[in-house]
Amino acid sequence: MVLHLTPRLQNCFAVEGFLFLVRCSKHIQLEKSMKAAISRLCRKLTIKTFSRKTKLMLERFKGVDFLTVIQPEEIGYDPHVVYRSSPSGNKYLIQLLKDISVTNADSIIDIGSGKGSAMRSMLKFPFAEIAGIELSEQIAAIAINNFKKLRANRCHVFSCDATAFQNYGHYNMFYFYNPFPADIMSEVICKIDESARGSDKEILIIYNNPVYHDSIISFGAFSKVKEYPDEWGNQIFLYSNKSLEHSRLNR
């Protein structure tokens, strides 16, 4: 049997056929694009993984441990109160510190310092003192051993609760790598502000992965003056207790 189509139906079938080919073409192009993107991502991850493994091997050879990650559950802490210990010392932090123009009149403290990865990056700059606060005695002991191996006399690690630390007034720069929840962040920021009252010194806060940005600015004493990129796309915010016009950052 021969099926006879009217000209109108023939046109409809032709249009539908053309649209079907277009859709197929788009799907093929999309699939190729996705494959290319996945391939690029895999190459980057492979390079990163290889680089990390190489660095871990070098650390073991030197007898230090800055890079391995420790989850709070592994050391008996509540993950809702204490966040994991992971490294943040890298080229992004180094670039930020270059922009600040560190001098030997500056002292910095890393609050939630973990094994001291960020502190090791800070050693590249002429800080008078580089300190860290770490809640876990176990992790603090690793950091202390790391700096002992490096013979880094400028580095000091305090094993204590950041909300109970009494010597914030000794420092003019503070570093956070998202170490704890908003309520604890607010309490520590309050203590930092109290320690600087009556002094004209500028306080700089470096907040890597600024999840609780509002906890800093809502306090009223500090404002965000600059933003920087970080390794994972979370950004690093820089805060000051002075306006940008009167800040050292405006030199």
ZADO-1210 file (C-alpha; in nm, 4 decimals, padded with zeros to 6 digits):
<atoms>
<atom x="00.0000" y="00.0000" z="00.0000" code="MET" pos="1"/>
<atom x="00.1303" y="00.3447" z="-00.0922" code="VAL" pos="2"/>
<atom x="00.0709" y="00.6241" z="00.1537" code="LEU" pos="3"/>
<atom x="-00.0016" y="00.9562" z="-00.0140" code="HIS" pos="4"/>
<atom x="00.0660" y="01.2678" z="00.1959" code="LEU" pos="5"/>
<atom x="-00.0750" y="01.6074" z="00.1332" code="THR" pos="6"/>
<atom x="00.1785" y="01.8867" z="00.0716" code="PRO" pos="7"/>
<atom x="00.0948" y="02.0282" z="00.4153" code="ARG" pos="8"/>
<atom x="00.1729" y="01.6982" z="00.5896" code="LEU" pos="9"/>
<atom x="00.4930" y="01.6622" z="00.3851" code="GLN" pos="10"/>
<atom x="00.6040" y="02.0044" z="00.5048" code="ASN" pos="11"/>
<atom x="00.5224" y="01.9129" z="00.8660" code="CYS" pos="12"/>
<atom x="00.7270" y="01.5934" z="00.8454" code="PHE" pos="13"/>
<atom x="01.0154" y="01.7829" z="00.6869" code="ALA" pos="14"/>
<atom x="01.0160" y="02.0442" z="00.9617" code="VAL" pos="15"/>
<atom x="00.9962" y="01.7815" z="01.2369" code="GLU" pos="16"/>
<atom x="01.2796" y="01.5883" z="01.0765" code="GLY" pos="17"/>
<atom x="01.4937" y="01.8999" z="01.0566" code="PHE" pos="18"/>
<atom x="01.4251" y="01.9843" z="01.4251" code="LEU" pos="19"/>
<atom x="01.5097" y="01.6265" z="01.5228" code="PHE" pos="20"/>
<atom x="01.8473" y="01.6564" z="01.3466" code="LEU" pos="21"/>
<atom x="01.9129" y="01.9901" z="01.5176" code="VAL" pos="22"/>
<atom x="01.8351" y="01.8393" z="01.8577" code="ARG" pos="23"/>
<atom x="02.0611" y="01.5430" z="01.7876" code="CYS" pos="24"/>
<atom x="02.3370" y="01.7757" z="01.6772" code="SER" pos="25"/>
<atom x="02.3022" y="01.9823" z="01.9960" code="LYS" pos="26"/>
<atom x="02.3100" y="01.6692" z="02.2114" code="HIS" pos="27"/>
<atom x="02.6229" y="01.5479" z="02.0340" code="ILE" pos="28"/>
<atom x="02.7909" y="01.8865" z="02.0800" code="GLN" pos="29"/>
<atom x="02.6842" y="01.8971" z="02.4453" code="LEU" pos="30"/>
<atom x="02.8138" y="01.5452" z="02.5014" code="GLU" pos="31"/>
<atom x="03.1463" y="01.6379" z="02.3419" code="LYS" pos="32"/>
<atom x="03.1673" y="01.9519" z="02.5577" code="SER" pos="33"/>
<atom x="03.0886" y="01.7549" z="02.8714" code="MET" pos="34"/>
<atom x="03.3443" y="01.4894" z="02.7857" code="LYS" pos="35"/>
<atom x="03.6073" y="01.7583" z="02.7248" code="ALA" pos="36"/>
<atom x="03.5232" y="01.9333" z="03.0544" code="ALA" pos="37"/>
<atom x="03.5342" y="01.6041" z="03.2479" code="ILE" pos="38"/>
<atom x="03.8648" y="01.5171" z="03.0827" code="SER" pos="39"/>
<atom x="04.0149" y="01.8546" z="03.1819" code="ARG" pos="40"/>
<atom x="03.8874" y="01.8140" z="03.5392" code="LEU" pos="41"/>
<atom x="04.0335" y="01.4628" z="03.5627" code="CYS" pos="42"/>
<atom x="04.3716" y="01.5893" z="03.4427" code="ARG" pos="43"/>
<atom x="04.3674" y="01.8670" z="03.7034" code="LYS" pos="44"/>
<atom x="04.2667" y="01.6267" z="03.9811" code="LEU" pos="45"/>
<atom x="04.5329" y="01.3791" z="03.8731" code="THR" pos="46"/>
<atom x="04.8002" y="01.6512" z="03.8812" code="ILE" pos="47"/>
<atom x="04.6724" y="01.7768" z="04.2183" code="LYS" pos="48"/>
<atom x="04.6586" y="01.4261" z="04.3628" code="THR" pos="49"/>
<atom x="05.0063" y="01.3480" z="04.2345" code="PHE" pos="50"/>
<atom x="05.1384" y="01.6763" z="04.3753" code="SER" pos="51"/>
<atom x="04.9749" y="01.6107" z="04.7131" code="ARG" pos="52"/>
<atom x="05.1139" y="01.2561" z="04.7316" code="LYS" pos="53"/>
<atom x="05.4609" y="01.3850" z="04.6468" code="THR" pos="54"/>
<atom x="05.4358" y="01.6507" z="04.9177" code="LYS" pos="55"/>
<atom x="05.3157" y="01.3921" z="05.1706" code="LEU" pos="56"/>
<atom x="05.6139" y="01.1698" z="05.0888" code="MET" pos="57"/>
<atom x="05.8525" y="01.4637" z="05.1316" code="LEU" pos="58"/>
<atom x="05.6918" y="01.5501" z="05.4647" code="GLU" pos="59"/>
<atom x="05.7341" y="01.1944" z="05.5924" code="ARG" pos="60"/>
<atom x="06.0993" y="01.2050" z="05.4864" code="PHE" pos="61"/>
<atom x="06.1492" y="01.5310" z="05.6809" code="LYS" pos="62"/>
<atom x="05.9589" y="01.3998" z="05.9838" code="GLY" pos="63"/>
<atom x="05.6840" y="01.6624" z="05.9698" code="VAL" pos="64"/>
<atom x="05.3082" y="01.6493" z="05.9094" code="ASP" pos="65"/>
<atom x="05.1322" y="01.9620" z="05.7847" code="PHE" pos="66"/>
<atom x="04.9056" y="01.8143" z="05.5161" code="LEU" pos="67"/>
<atom x="04.7064" y="01.5192" z="05.6486" code="THR" pos="68"/>
<atom x="04.3469" y="01.6020" z="05.7436" code="VAL" pos="69"/>
<atom x="04.1983" y="01.5095" z="06.0827" code="ILE" pos="70"/>
<atom x="03.8218" y="01.4922" z="06.1315" code="GLN" pos="71"/>
<atom x="03.6858" y="01.6075" z="06.4714" code="PRO" pos="72"/>
<atom x="03.5289" y="01.2658" z="06.5376" code="GLU" pos="73"/>
<atom x="03.8751" y="01.1066" z="06.5181" code="GLU" pos="74"/>
<atom x="03.9899" y="01.3004" z="06.8252" code="ILE" pos="75"/>
<atom x="03.6656" y="01.2925" z="07.0233" code="GLY" pos="76"/>
<atom x="03.5087" y="01.6284" z="06.9309" code="TYR" pos="77"/>
<atom x="03.1574" y="01.7168" z="06.8172" code="ASP" pos="78"/>
<atom x="03.1699" y="01.8089" z="06.4436" code="PRO" pos="79"/>
<atom x="02.8963" y="02.0676" z="06.5041" code="HIS" pos="80"/>
<atom x="03.1258" y="02.2575" z="06.7406" code="VAL" pos="81"/>
<atom x="03.4760" y="02.1798" z="06.6141" code="VAL" pos="82"/>
<atom x="03.5540" y="02.1637" z="06.2435" code="TYR" pos="83"/>
<atom x="03.8104" y="01.9417" z="06.0746" code="ARG" pos="84"/>
<atom x="04.1800" y="02.0220" z="06.0812" code="SER" pos="85"/>
<atom x="04.3027" y="02.0764" z="05.7245" code="SER" pos="86"/>
<atom x="04.5875" y="02.2749" z="05.5645" code="PRO" pos="87"/>
<atom x="04.5410" y="02.6262" z="05.4234" code="SER" pos="88"/>
<atom x="04.8969" y="02.7479" z="05.3744" code="GLY" pos="89"/>
<atom x="04.9387" y="02.8037" z="05.0009" code="ASN" pos="90"/>
<atom x="05.0158" y="03.0584" z="04.7289" code="LYS" pos="91"/>
<atom x="04.6845" y="03.2403" z="04.7847" code="TYR" pos="92"/>
<atom x="04.7625" y="03.3172" z="05.1481" code="LEU" pos="93"/>
<atom x="05.1186" y="03.4119" z="05.0537" code="ILE" pos="94"/>
<atom x="04.9916" y="03.6585" z="04.7914" code="GLN" pos="95"/>
<atom x="04.7586" y="03.8213" z="05.0439" code="LEU" pos="96"/>
<atom x="05.0414" y="03.8601" z="05.2960" code="LEU" pos="97"/>
<atom x="05.2587" y="04.0168" z="05.0265" code="LYS" pos="98"/>
<atom x="04.9875" y="04.2770" z="04.9660" code="ASP" pos="99"/>
<atom x="04.9725" y="04.3647" z="05.3347" code="ILE" pos="100"/>
<atom x="05.3453" y="04.4534" z="05.3382" code="SER" pos="101"/>
<atom x="05.4356" y="04.2693" z="05.6588" code="VAL" pos="102"/>
<atom x="05.7147" y="04.4185" z="05.8737" code="THR" pos="103"/>
<atom x="05.8973" y="04.3076" z="06.1880" code="ASN" pos="104"/>
<atom x="05.6590" y="04.5289" z="06.3856" code="ALA" pos="105"/>
<atom x="05.3742" y="04.2869" z="06.3060" code="ASP" pos="106"/>
<atom x="05.2683" y="03.9782" z="06.4994" code="SER" pos="107"/>
<atom x="05.0056" y="03.7320" z="06.3776" code="ILE" pos="108"/>
<atom x="04.8063" y="03.4550" z="06.5421" code="ILE" pos="109"/>
<atom x="04.6260" y="03.1721" z="06.3614" code="ASP" pos="110"/>
<atom x="04.3097" y="03.0883" z="06.5557" code="ILE" pos="111"/>
<atom x="04.2327" y="02.7213" z="06.4979" code="GLY" pos="112"/>
<atom x="04.5831" y="02.6613" z="06.3673" code="SER" pos="113"/>
<atom x="04.5676" y="02.2840" z="06.3269" code="GLY" pos="114"/>
<atom x="04.9050" y="02.1355" z="06.2369" code="LYS" pos="115"/>
<atom x="05.0474" y="02.4747" z="06.1412" code="GLY" pos="116"/>
<atom x="05.0179" y="02.4769" z="05.7616" code="SER" pos="117"/>
<atom x="04.9224" y="02.8470" z="05.7419" code="ALA" pos="118"/>
<atom x="05.1837" y="02.9355" z="06.0035" code="MET" pos="119"/>
<atom x="05.4503" y="02.7742" z="05.7863" code="ARG" pos="120"/>
<atom x="05.3479" y="03.0063" z="05.4996" code="SER" pos="121"/>
<atom x="05.3676" y="03.3014" z="05.7407" code="MET" pos="122"/>
<atom x="05.7323" y="03.2147" z="05.8082" code="LEU" pos="123"/>
<atom x="05.8134" y="03.3551" z="05.4644" code="LYS" pos="124"/>
<atom x="05.7440" y="03.7033" z="05.6058" code="PHE" pos="125"/>
<atom x="05.9272" y="03.9109" z="05.8712" code="PRO" pos="126"/>
<atom x="05.6670" y="03.8781" z="06.1485" code="PHE" pos="127"/>
<atom x="05.8075" y="03.9393" z="06.4958" code="ALA" pos="128"/>
<atom x="05.5985" y="03.6459" z="06.6179" code="GLU" pos="129"/>
<atom x="05.3793" y="03.3822" z="06.4569" code="ILE" pos="130"/>
<atom x="05.1431" y="03.2056" z="06.6965" code="ALA" pos="131"/>
<atom x="04.8655" y="02.9519" z="06.6759" code="GLY" pos="132"/>
<atom x="04.5766" y="02.8487" z="06.8985" code="ILE" pos="133"/>
<atom x="04.4654" y="02.4865" z="06.8716" code="GLU" pos="134"/>
<atom x="04.1982" y="02.3271" z="07.0913" code="LEU" pos="135"/>
<atom x="04.3192" y="01.9685" z="07.0448" code="SER" pos="136"/>
<atom x="04.6301" y="01.8821" z="07.2459" code="GLU" pos="137"/>
<atom x="04.6974" y="01.5977" z="07.0030" code="GLN" pos="138"/>
<atom x="04.6991" y="01.8243" z="06.6979" code="ILE" pos="139"/>
<atom x="04.8862" y="02.1005" z="06.8811" code="ALA" pos="140"/>
<atom x="05.1594" y="01.8472" z="06.9664" code="ALA" pos="141"/>
<atom x="05.1982" y="01.7675" z="06.5952" code="ILE" pos="142"/>
<atom x="05.2303" y="02.1386" z="06.5141" code="ALA" pos="143"/>
<atom x="05.4870" y="02.1922" z="06.7907" code="ILE" pos="144"/>
<atom x="05.6917" y="01.9007" z="06.6564" code="ASN" pos="145"/>
<atom x="05.6656" y="02.0414" z="06.3016" code="ASN" pos="146"/>
<atom x="05.8147" y="02.3769" z="06.3998" code="PHE" pos="147"/>
<atom x="06.0751" y="02.2125" z="06.6192" code="LYS" pos="148"/>
<atom x="06.1895" y="02.0134" z="06.3146" code="LYS" pos="149"/>
<atom x="06.1972" y="02.3328" z="06.1075" code="LEU" pos="150"/>
<atom x="06.3807" y="02.5185" z="06.3875" code="ARG" pos="151"/>
<atom x="06.1229" y="02.7940" z="06.3573" code="ALA" pos="152"/>
<atom x="06.1817" y="02.9873" z="06.6790" code="ASN" pos="153"/>
<atom x="05.9297" y="03.2573" z="06.5852" code="ARG" pos="154"/>
<atom x="05.6422" y="03.0073" z="06.5965" code="CYS" pos="155"/>
<atom x="05.4519" y="02.9333" z="06.9163" code="HIS" pos="156"/>
<atom x="05.1497" y="02.7049" z="06.9491" code="VAL" pos="157"/>
<atom x="04.9041" y="02.7369" z="07.2386" code="PHE" pos="158"/>
<atom x="04.6797" y="02.4399" z="07.3152" code="SER" pos="159"/>
<atom x="04.3666" y="02.6023" z="07.4563" code="CYS" pos="160"/>
<atom x="04.0117" y="02.7197" z="07.3900" code="ASP" pos="161"/>
<atom x="04.0134" y="03.0328" z="07.1695" code="ALA" pos="162"/>
<atom x="03.7356" y="03.1867" z="07.3828" code="THR" pos="163"/>
<atom x="03.9546" y="03.1555" z="07.6950" code="ALA" pos="164"/>
<atom x="04.2799" y="03.2900" z="07.5451" code="PHE" pos="165"/>
<atom x="04.3931" y="03.6030" z="07.7318" code="GLN" pos="166"/>
<atom x="04.6735" y="03.7448" z="07.5180" code="ASN" pos="167"/>
<atom x="04.5051" y="03.8687" z="07.1976" code="TYR" pos="168"/>
<atom x="04.6368" y="04.2189" z="07.2684" code="GLY" pos="169"/>
<atom x="04.9870" y="04.1021" z="07.1767" code="HIS" pos="170"/>
<atom x="04.8883" y="04.0624" z="06.8092" code="TYR" pos="171"/>
<atom x="04.7755" y="04.2980" z="06.5365" code="ASN" pos="172"/>
<atom x="04.6856" y="04.0356" z="06.2752" code="MET" pos="173"/>
<atom x="04.4478" y="03.7422" z="06.3130" code="PHE" pos="174"/>
<atom x="04.3978" y="03.4487" z="06.0775" code="TYR" pos="175"/>
<atom x="04.0957" y="03.2165" z="06.0635" code="PHE" pos="176"/>
<atom x="04.0403" y="02.9210" z="05.8328" code="TYR" pos="177"/>
<atom x="03.6708" y="02.8761" z="05.9201" code="ASN" pos="178"/>
<atom x="03.7616" y="02.6990" z="06.2462" code="PRO" pos="179"/>
<atom x="03.4300" y="02.7007" z="06.4319" code="PHE" pos="180"/>
<atom x="03.0573" y="02.7966" z="06.4285" code="PRO" pos="181"/>
<atom x="02.9089" y="03.1470" z="06.4284" code="ALA" pos="182"/>
<atom x="02.8507" y="03.1776" z="06.8046" code="ASP" pos="183"/>
<atom x="03.2135" y="03.0956" z="06.8894" code="ILE" pos="184"/>
<atom x="03.3359" y="03.3223" z="06.6083" code="MET" pos="185"/>
<atom x="03.1343" y="03.6114" z="06.7537" code="SER" pos="186"/>
<atom x="03.2770" y="03.5514" z="07.1016" code="GLU" pos="187"/>
<atom x="03.6364" y="03.5451" z="06.9753" code="VAL" pos="188"/>
<atom x="03.5864" y="03.8605" z="06.7633" code="ILE" pos="189"/>
<atom x="03.4511" y="04.0342" z="07.0741" code="CYS" pos="190"/>
<atom x="03.7641" y="03.9379" z="07.2699" code="LYS" pos="191"/>
<atom x="03.9900" y="04.0629" z="06.9875" code="ILE" pos="192"/>
<atom x="03.8087" y="04.3967" z="06.9854" code="ASP" pos="193"/>
<atom x="03.8293" y="04.4275" z="07.3648" code="GLU" pos="194"/>
<atom x="04.2029" y="04.3606" z="07.3537" code="SER" pos="195"/>
<atom x="04.2566" y="04.6535" z="07.1137" code="ALA" pos="196"/>
<atom x="04.0498" y="04.9130" z="07.3001" code="ARG" pos="197"/>
<atom x="04.2468" y="05.2147" z="07.4117" code="GLY" pos="198"/>
<atom x="04.5039" y="05.1531" z="07.1401" code="SER" pos="199"/>
<atom x="04.5367" y="05.3258" z="06.8054" code="ASP" pos="200"/>
<atom x="04.6839" y="05.0214" z="06.6318" code="LYS" pos="201"/>
<atom x="04.5181" y="04.8785" z="06.3250" code="GLU" pos="202"/>
<atom x="04.3789" y="04.5274" z="06.3612" code="ILE" pos="203"/>
<atom x="04.3630" y="04.3099" z="06.0495" code="LEU" pos="204"/>
<atom x="04.1529" y="03.9928" z="06.0344" code="ILE" pos="205"/>
<atom x="04.2177" y="03.7430" z="05.7546" code="ILE" pos="206"/>
<atom x="03.9204" y="03.5088" z="05.7155" code="TYR" pos="207"/>
<atom x="03.9711" y="03.2181" z="05.4764" code="ASN" pos="208"/>
<atom x="03.6449" y="03.0531" z="05.3645" code="ASN" pos="209"/>
<atom x="03.4353" y="03.3271" z="05.5331" code="PRO" pos="210"/>
<atom x="03.1225" y="03.1263" z="05.6094" code="VAL" pos="211"/>
<atom x="03.0341" y="03.3451" z="05.9093" code="TYR" pos="212"/>
<atom x="03.1203" y="03.6817" z="05.7565" code="HIS" pos="213"/>
<atom x="02.8109" y="03.8324" z="05.9227" code="ASP" pos="214"/>
<atom x="02.9465" y="03.7406" z="06.2670" code="SER" pos="215"/>
<atom x="03.2368" y="03.9780" z="06.2041" code="ILE" pos="216"/>
<atom x="03.0674" y="04.2755" z="06.0404" code="ILE" pos="217"/>
<atom x="02.7563" y="04.2663" z="06.2615" code="SER" pos="218"/>
<atom x="02.9792" y="04.3286" z="06.5612" code="PHE" pos="219"/>
<atom x="03.0436" y="04.6777" z="06.4257" code="GLY" pos="220"/>
<atom x="03.4137" y="04.7199" z="06.4992" code="ALA" pos="221"/>
<atom x="03.5435" y="04.5657" z="06.1765" code="PHE" pos="222"/>
<atom x="03.4589" y="04.6113" z="05.8111" code="SER" pos="223"/>
<atom x="03.5610" y="04.4143" z="05.5051" code="LYS" pos="224"/>
<atom x="03.8230" y="04.6083" z="05.3092" code="VAL" pos="225"/>
<atom x="03.9440" y="04.3543" z="05.0513" code="LYS" pos="226"/>
<atom x="03.8660" y="04.0186" z="04.8916" code="GLU" pos="227"/>
<atom x="04.1129" y="03.7600" z="04.7614" code="TYR" pos="228"/>
<atom x="04.0763" y="03.4263" z="04.5813" code="PRO" pos="229"/>
<atom x="04.1520" y="03.0988" z="04.7533" code="ASP" pos="230"/>
<atom x="04.2335" y="02.7469" z="04.6401" code="GLU" pos="231"/>
<atom x="03.8760" y="02.6161" z="04.6477" code="TRP" pos="232"/>
<atom x="03.6800" y="02.9170" z="04.5234" code="GLY" pos="233"/>
<atom x="03.5562" y="03.0190" z="04.8700" code="ASN" pos="234"/>
<atom x="03.7497" y="03.3490" z="04.8834" code="GLN" pos="235"/>
<atom x="03.9513" y="03.5074" z="05.1609" code="ILE" pos="236"/>
<atom x="03.8128" y="03.8265" z="05.3196" code="PHE" pos="237"/>
<atom x="04.0324" y="04.0887" z="05.4795" code="LEU" pos="238"/>
<atom x="03.8848" y="04.3070" z="05.7569" code="TYR" pos="239"/>
<atom x="04.0163" y="04.6111" z="05.9434" code="SER" pos="240"/>
<atom x="03.9090" y="04.8185" z="06.2411" code="ASN" pos="241"/>
<atom x="04.0004" y="05.1270" z="06.0349" code="LYS" pos="242"/>
<atom x="03.8463" y="05.2606" z="05.7158" code="SER" pos="243"/>
<atom x="04.0374" y="05.1878" z="05.3967" code="LEU" pos="244"/>
<atom x="04.1240" y="05.5572" z="05.3777" code="GLU" pos="245"/>
<atom x="04.3137" y="05.5366" z="05.7093" code="HIS" pos="246"/>
<atom x="04.4383" y="05.1801" z="05.6716" code="SER" pos="247"/>
<atom x="04.7927" y="05.0623" z="05.6034" code="ARG" pos="248"/>
<atom x="04.6381" y="04.8935" z="05.2994" code="LEU" pos="249"/>
<atom x="04.5992" y="05.2341" z="05.1389" code="ASN" pos="250"/>
<atom x="04.9732" y="05.3068" z="05.1332" code="ARG" pos="251"/>
</atoms>
